Amino acid sequence: MKSASPPPGLPTPDPAAGIQELERFLAAQTEYSRARQVAEVFADRMPHLTTAERQQLVTLYTREHLKASHRLHTELLRQRAVHEAHDLLRRRCLAVALLIGAAGAGFAHFAFQALTIR
């Protein structure tokens, strides 16, 4: 049996990209569910609220929780990029130091040879 291919002119779907998109969707849904659950527990501590007030509180709490989570995620990505840049700089500095050390050792060896040959 032949697998179905897209019509001519349409791009071939990338399964890996589809899986990543599905994983992002599921992660977002999980985060939303967690935020909503925390909001529900918080609202349960206020039995005096009307149904409308409770629903509004849950909605606002969930929204703020997701905003805070997004800010944290963005900050962690920024810090990761900074750390990766520092690591790259550190590796380059180490490589330069090793090259300078090797050149210095080579020069010292050459100078020692030149002085002892006489």
N, CA, C and O of each residue as an XYZ file, in Angstrom:
472
protein
N       0.836     -1.170      0.000
C       0.000      0.000      0.000
C       0.885      1.238      0.000
O       1.841      1.324      0.771
N       0.571      2.176     -0.849
C       1.354      3.380     -1.003
C       0.906      4.429      0.013
O      -0.290      4.591      0.255
N       1.883      5.153      0.618
C       1.510      6.188      1.571
C       1.041      7.421      0.814
O       1.510      7.718     -0.284
N       0.115      8.120      1.424
C      -0.420      9.318      0.791
C       0.604     10.431      0.854
O       1.180     10.692      1.911
N       0.832     11.083     -0.260
C       1.743     12.213     -0.287
C       0.933     13.468     -0.552
O      -0.157     13.400     -1.121
N       1.465     14.628     -0.138
C       0.706     15.864     -0.330
C       0.608     16.185     -1.824
O       1.456     15.770     -2.614
N      -0.428     16.922     -2.196
C      -0.559     17.314     -3.596
C       0.648     18.125     -4.046
O       1.306     18.752     -3.216
N       0.952     18.127     -5.334
C       2.091     18.897     -5.840
C       1.951     20.371     -5.469
O       0.860     20.940     -5.509
N       3.072     20.969     -5.111
C       3.079     22.376     -4.745
C       2.922     22.635     -3.269
O       3.212     23.740     -2.809
N       2.474     21.656     -2.509
C       2.337     21.822     -1.064
C       3.560     21.231     -0.379
O       4.089     20.210     -0.820
N       4.014     21.874      0.706
C       5.189     21.341      1.397
C       4.889     20.007      2.063
O       3.760     19.742      2.474
N       5.917     19.172      2.162
C       5.790     17.893      2.849
C       5.747     18.156      4.348
O       6.612     18.859      4.870
N       4.764     17.610      5.050
C       4.705     17.852      6.497
C       5.897     17.215      7.215
O       6.341     16.120      6.870
N       6.395     17.925      8.212
C       7.521     17.446      9.007
C       6.969     16.811     10.277
O       6.426     17.514     11.129
N       7.098     15.488     10.418
C       6.544     14.834     11.613
C       7.150     15.356     12.910
O       6.446     15.484     13.912
N       8.441     15.658     12.903
C       9.087     16.148     14.130
C       8.500     17.490     14.550
O       8.288     17.737     15.737
N       8.238     18.353     13.574
C       7.651     19.662     13.892
C       6.236     19.482     14.440
O       5.829     20.192     15.360
N       5.497     18.545     13.883
C       4.149     18.278     14.380
C       4.163     17.755     15.804
O       3.321     18.129     16.620
N       5.115     16.895     16.096
C       5.232     16.349     17.457
C       5.604     17.454     18.434
O       5.057     17.522     19.535
N       6.544     18.333     18.030
C       6.928     19.444     18.908
C       5.753     20.379     19.164
O       5.567     20.861     20.281
N       4.962     20.633     18.122
C       3.792     21.493     18.286
C       2.785     20.852     19.238
O       2.203     21.533     20.082
N       2.585     19.556     19.102
C       1.676     18.836     19.994
C       2.194     18.868     21.433
O       1.412     19.050     22.366
N       3.507     18.694     21.619
C       4.087     18.739     22.966
C       3.910     20.117     23.585
O       3.587     20.226     24.768
N       4.120     21.184     22.793
C       3.917     22.544     23.305
C       2.455     22.757     23.715
O       2.171     23.360     24.749
N       1.540     22.254     22.890
C       0.121     22.386     23.201
C      -0.224     21.663     24.500
O      -0.924     22.204     25.355
N       0.272     20.440     24.637
C      -0.022     19.665     25.843
C       0.599     20.303     27.078
O      -0.009     20.306     28.148
N       1.801     20.840     26.938
C       2.446     21.519     28.067
C       1.646     22.758     28.473
O       1.477     23.029     29.662
N       1.155     23.506     27.485
C       0.356     24.696     27.781
C      -0.952     24.307     28.465
O      -1.384     24.975     29.404
N      -1.574     23.244     28.004
C      -2.818     22.788     28.621
C      -2.583     22.301     30.049
O      -3.409     22.538     30.931
N      -1.467     21.627     30.276
C      -1.129     21.168     31.621
C      -0.903     22.357     32.541
O      -1.378     22.362     33.677
N      -0.180     23.366     32.059
C       0.079     24.559     32.867
C      -1.240     25.278     33.185
O      -1.446     25.741     34.307
N      -2.117     25.364     32.198
C      -3.416     26.001     32.424
C      -4.218     25.220     33.469
O      -4.820     25.815     34.363
N      -4.225     23.903     33.358
C      -4.972     23.078     34.315
C      -4.426     23.242     35.727
O      -5.190     23.331     36.688
N      -3.115     23.281     35.849
C      -2.505     23.472     37.177
C      -2.874     24.834     37.747
O      -3.238     24.950     38.917
N      -2.775     25.869     36.908
C      -3.108     27.219     37.365
C      -4.567     27.294     37.790
O      -4.895     27.898     38.811
N      -5.427     26.688     37.013
C      -6.860     26.699     37.321
C      -7.137     25.949     38.632
O      -7.962     26.374     39.441
N      -6.433     24.829     38.826
C      -6.617     24.043     40.048
C      -6.182     24.844     41.273
O      -6.865     24.838     42.297
N      -5.051     25.528     41.166
C      -4.583     26.364     42.281
C      -5.586     27.476     42.541
O      -5.873     27.798     43.694
N      -6.124     28.067     41.471
C      -7.119     29.136     41.618
C      -8.387     28.615     42.295
O      -8.974     29.298     43.134
N      -8.800     27.419     41.932
C      -9.993     26.821     42.551
C      -9.773     26.607     44.046
O     -10.654     26.904     44.853
N      -8.609     26.096     44.415
C      -8.290     25.874     45.833
C      -8.284     27.202     46.579
O      -8.782     27.297     47.701
N      -7.717     28.225     45.948
C      -7.682     29.552     46.557
C      -9.104     30.084     46.757
O      -9.429     30.617     47.818
N      -9.938     29.938     45.741
C     -11.318     30.432     45.827
C     -12.124     29.644     46.859
O     -13.030     30.194     47.485
N     -11.806     28.374     47.039
C     -12.502     27.556     48.032
C     -12.300     28.079     49.448
O     -13.110     27.807     50.334
N     -11.235     28.818     49.660
C     -10.949     29.369     50.988
C     -11.815     30.588     51.293
O     -11.739     31.152     52.384
N     -12.646     30.996     50.315
C     -13.517     32.164     50.489
C     -14.969     31.775     50.217
O     -15.503     32.074     49.149
N     -15.599     31.117     51.168
C     -16.962     30.629     50.945
C     -18.010     31.738     50.840
O     -19.129     31.486     50.392
N     -17.670     32.939     51.238
C     -18.632     34.035     51.212
C     -18.845     34.617     49.808
O     -19.756     35.422     49.612
N     -18.024     34.224     48.837
C     -18.150     34.757     47.478
C     -19.387     34.195     46.779
O     -19.769     33.041     46.973
N     -19.993     35.049     45.963
C     -21.091     34.561     45.127
C     -20.489     33.716     44.005
O     -19.273     33.705     43.813
N     -21.337     33.017     43.276
C     -20.855     32.177     42.178
C     -20.133     33.019     41.127
O     -19.080     32.622     40.629
N     -20.699     34.180     40.790
C     -20.080     35.056     39.788
C     -18.740     35.597     40.284
O     -17.761     35.636     39.538
N     -18.708     36.016     41.563
C     -17.454     36.530     42.129
C     -16.388     35.435     42.162
O     -15.221     35.672     41.850
N     -16.810     34.249     42.543
C     -15.873     33.126     42.609
C     -15.305     32.826     41.224
O     -14.102     32.617     41.069
N     -16.181     32.807     40.222
C     -15.738     32.525     38.861
C     -14.779     33.610     38.373
O     -13.776     33.316     37.723
N     -15.094     34.861     38.691
C     -14.217     35.961     38.287
C     -12.867     35.850     38.987
O     -11.828     36.068     38.365
N     -12.875     35.514     40.275
C     -11.628     35.340     41.010
C     -10.788     34.210     40.415
O      -9.579     34.357     40.239
N     -11.422     33.098     40.110
C     -10.704     31.957     39.519
C     -10.104     32.354     38.170
O      -8.956     32.020     37.879
N     -10.872     33.061     37.352
C     -10.392     33.483     36.033
C      -9.201     34.430     36.161
O      -8.184     34.254     35.489
N      -9.334     35.430     37.023
C      -8.240     36.396     37.202
C      -6.997     35.737     37.793
O      -5.882     35.993     37.338
N      -7.183     34.903     38.790
C      -6.051     34.216     39.424
C      -5.335     33.336     38.400
O      -4.106     33.320     38.337
N      -6.111     32.606     37.602
C      -5.520     31.737     36.583
C      -4.725     32.561     35.582
O      -3.596     32.210     35.239
N      -5.314     33.656     35.115
C      -4.629     34.521     34.145
C      -3.317     35.062     34.718
O      -2.286     35.029     34.046
N      -3.353     35.553     35.939
C      -2.144     36.109     36.561
C      -1.087     35.028     36.791
O       0.108     35.269     36.618
N      -1.541     33.840     37.182
C      -0.612     32.723     37.386
C       0.098     32.381     36.074
O       1.308     32.155     36.057
N      -0.660     32.344     34.983
C      -0.067     32.032     33.672
C       0.876     33.132     33.211
O       1.917     32.848     32.619
N       0.519     34.391     33.478
C       1.419     35.501     33.125
C       2.731     35.393     33.894
O       3.808     35.562     33.321
N       2.637     35.114     35.188
C       3.845     34.976     36.011
C       4.682     33.793     35.535
O       5.909     33.877     35.489
N       4.033     32.711     35.188
C       4.741     31.534     34.687
C       5.458     31.861     33.378
O       6.596     31.441     33.168
N       4.796     32.604     32.507
C       5.401     32.991     31.225
C       6.595     33.912     31.449
O       7.628     33.759     30.798
N       6.458     34.871     32.373
C       7.591     35.771     32.674
C       8.778     34.979     33.214
O       9.920     35.236     32.835
N       8.515     34.027     34.090
C       9.582     33.201     34.644
C      10.259     32.390     33.549
O      11.487     32.313     33.497
N       9.463     31.787     32.676
C      10.011     30.990     31.575
C      10.882     31.858     30.666
O      11.966     31.441     30.260
N      10.408     33.062     30.347
C      11.171     33.983     29.501
C      12.480     34.374     30.174
O      13.523     34.423     29.522
N      12.433     34.650     31.462
C      13.647     35.022     32.198
C      14.636     33.865     32.250
O      15.842     34.069     32.105
N      14.134     32.654     32.456
C      15.026     31.487     32.480
C      15.694     31.276     31.124
O      16.874     30.933     31.063
N      14.954     31.476     30.044
C      15.549     31.358     28.704
C      16.620     32.428     28.488
O      17.667     32.155     27.901
N      16.350     33.652     28.968
C      17.337     34.729     28.839
C      18.607     34.402     29.626
O      19.719     34.578     29.129
N      18.429     33.925     30.859
C      19.586     33.574     31.683
C      20.375     32.421     31.061
O      21.605     32.405     31.117
N      19.674     31.467     30.475
C      20.344     30.355     29.814
C      21.216     30.863     28.664
O      22.353     30.421     28.498
N      20.675     31.798     27.872
C      21.444     32.366     26.767
C      22.674     33.107     27.280
O      23.744     33.022     26.678
N      22.528     33.830     28.384
C      23.665     34.549     28.969
C      24.724     33.555     29.443
O      25.913     33.749     29.192
N      24.302     32.500     30.121
C      25.253     31.491     30.605
C      25.957     30.783     29.442
O      27.154     30.504     29.518
N      25.227     30.499     28.384
C      25.849     29.863     27.219
C      26.874     30.791     26.583
O      27.933     30.335     26.151
N      26.576     32.093     26.517
C      27.531     33.057     25.973
C      28.776     33.132     26.856
O      29.895     33.194     26.347
N      28.586     33.128     28.171
C      29.742     33.142     29.088
C      30.575     31.872     28.935
O      31.804     31.931     28.934
N      29.914     30.734     28.807
C      30.643     29.472     28.632
C      31.459     29.488     27.343
O      32.603     29.034     27.326
N      30.879     30.007     26.271
C      31.600     30.098     25.001
C      32.814     31.008     25.148
O      33.899     30.674     24.673
N      32.640     32.148     25.800
C      33.759     33.060     26.021
C      34.846     32.401     26.859
O      36.033     32.550     26.569
N      34.440     31.669     27.903
C      35.397     30.971     28.755
C      36.198     29.943     27.957
O      37.415     29.841     28.112
N      35.513     29.186     27.109
C      36.216     28.182     26.292
C      37.184     28.833     25.325
O      38.288     28.330     25.118
N      36.784     29.944     24.732
C      37.679     30.649     23.800
C      38.896     31.207     24.526
O      40.018     31.136     24.024
N      38.664     31.762     25.711
C      39.796     32.286     26.494
C      40.751     31.160     26.871
O      41.969     31.337     26.831
N      40.212     30.022     27.232
C      41.050     28.880     27.571
C      41.858     28.426     26.364
O      43.042     28.113     26.493
N      41.237     28.387     25.208
C      41.947     27.981     23.991
C      43.075     28.957     23.681
O      44.178     28.537     23.330
N      42.811     30.250     23.808
C      43.851     31.258     23.560
C      44.969     31.107     24.583
O      46.144     31.181     24.223
N      44.627     30.896     25.845
C      45.654     30.736     26.880
C      46.508     29.502     26.606
O      47.724     29.540     26.794
N      45.891     28.416     26.167
C      46.661     27.214     25.840
C      47.583     27.454     24.651
O      48.727     26.999     24.649
N      47.095     28.159     23.651
C      47.944     28.477     22.495
C      49.116     29.361     22.887
O      50.244     29.140     22.448
N      48.846     30.363     23.713
C      49.928     31.251     24.166
C      50.923     30.458     25.004
O      52.134     30.633     24.863
N      50.424     29.597     25.864
C      51.316     28.764     26.681
C      52.174     27.843     25.823
O      53.372     27.686     26.058
N      51.535     27.234     24.820
C      52.287     26.342     23.932
C      53.325     27.127     23.140
O      54.453     26.668     22.959
N      52.945     28.307     22.671
C      53.904     29.137     21.919
C      55.052     29.548     22.828
O      56.209     29.541     22.407
N      54.744     29.905     24.063
C      55.798     30.286     25.016
C      56.721     29.123     25.311
O      57.938     29.293     25.383
N      56.148     27.936     25.483
C      56.976     26.753     25.745
C      57.834     26.439     24.528
O      58.996     26.062     24.679
N      57.291     26.585     23.336
C      58.066     26.349     22.109
C      59.201     27.343     21.988
O      60.323     26.976     21.638
N      58.913     28.603     22.278
C      59.967     29.616     22.208
C      61.040     29.347     23.253
O      62.229     29.486     22.963
N      60.645     28.968     24.456
C      61.616     28.673     25.509
C      62.489     27.491     25.103
O      63.700     27.502     25.324
N      61.879     26.485     24.516
C      62.644     25.326     24.050
C      63.630     25.736     22.959
O      64.792     25.331     22.977
N      63.159     26.538     22.014
C      64.030     27.007     20.928
C      65.175     27.837     21.499
O      66.325     27.650     21.100
N      64.886     28.746     22.420
C      65.929     29.601     23.014
C      66.924     28.751     23.792
O      68.130     28.986     23.719
N      66.431     27.766     24.537
C      67.335     26.895     25.282
C      68.246     26.117     24.334
O      69.444     25.983     24.586
N      67.678     25.609     23.252
C      68.482     24.876     22.256
C      69.531     25.780     21.652
O      70.683     25.384     21.474
N      69.117     27.018     21.334
C      70.059     27.953     20.711
C      71.185     28.317     21.662
O      72.322     28.497     21.227
N      70.895     28.427     22.941
C      71.923     28.801     23.905
C      72.852     27.641     24.249
O      74.018     27.866     24.575
N      72.370     26.434     24.185
C      73.201     25.275     24.566
C      74.005     24.738     23.396
O      74.932     23.961     23.624
N      73.709     25.101     22.170
C      74.444     24.594     21.013
C      75.822     25.228     20.950
O      76.755     24.546     20.525
N      76.011     26.409     21.318
C      77.298     27.086     21.237
C      78.356     26.395     21.952
O      79.496     26.858     21.966
